[in-house]
Amino acid sequence: MSRMHRAAAGAFAAAALLFAAVGSPALAQAGASATVELREVDDVYAADAIIESVHQATVSAQIAGQLTQLLVDAGDRVRRGQLLARIDTRAADAQVASASAQVAQAEAALAQAQLEHNRTRSLVAQGFVSQAALDKADADLKTARAALDAARAGTTQAATGRSFAELRAPIDGVVTRRLMELGELATPGRGVLEIHDPAALRAVGTIPQFVLPRTARVDRAEVEVPSLQRRIRASRVTVLPSADPRLLSTQVRAELPADTPAAVVPGTAAKVLVPIGRSQKLVVPAAAVFRRSELTAVYVLTDGARQLRQVRVGNRVSDDAVEVLAGLAAGERVALDPLRGTGAI
């Protein structure tokens, strides 16, 4: 028997056991119940989304050199301005030294040009040289001053380049991952570390264009995180005022509140539940629905007895209610302790 056949057989066996248990008087105990009812609820579009950080950054190298030191690793918390890594500074140090030497040379040339200018002016006043000699000395003095300014600018540029050998955190946050290892060659633009701020998260999904007219005034949304089986009310929702012509969709962003569980991290799969209208739907308390393998069912109360009934349910319409697509009718009563009917409690 194949694995698929064995799984199907197991599902049917579980269903048979559950149905067999219904007739047992010991399981027909009284308990809390609720009425299946028609209720006006939000029509919701569930947009597939991914959790991302509002504030995130890739710390990249700005100079070429070997990565000589990494002071943090993935998961470490960092503060803005904190030193994260160092790149080999020998080439940068040489440029700083060369720029300093050029400044010294330019200062000496300026001093010499100033002396020549003063001497020539004195000789012109005594009538020993022409005015042309003074004009040349004046030009030489201006050239020497400009050369000194250029040399000083070169020193500033070299010192700035030297500072790029120290990689610092641009934001407060957590190191998401390390993109380089010690000894690797860093080049300008190559990422070394990724950082994100866990205090500011959002779910980013897409809405098809045919839904857009019904989202013109969206001011609220919920973010469902299937891995946690939890819904989180968004503190702010934004439907971007532009569409992707290739995918025929528009991006929606739902920002999460500050008290979002720590288990929600960037990259987590989620759904953005965007209300697009109101309609009447048949709903049942979520506590009344239970699942066993492939079976989704409720216990319907009929003349004081429990009757197991398979149902098909849709999305949650609130924290405590779920939409019923098939299997129940308005006015029927269901047990809120379905596990008692299975013998689990």
Secondary structure by P-SEA (a helix, b strand, c coil): ccaaaaaaaaaaaaaaaaaaacccccccccccccccccccccbbbbbbbbbbbcbbbbbccccccccccccccccccccccccccccccaaaaaaaaaaaaaaaaaaaaaaaaaaaaaaaaaaaaaccccaaaaaaaaaaaaaaaaaaaaaaaaaaaaaaaaaacbbbbccccccccccccccccccccccccccccccbbbbbbccccccccccccccbbbbbbccccbbbbbccccccccccccccbbbbbbbbcccccccccccbbbbbbcccbbbbbbbcccccccccccccbbbbbcccbbbbbbbcccccccccbbbbcccccccbbbbcccccccccc
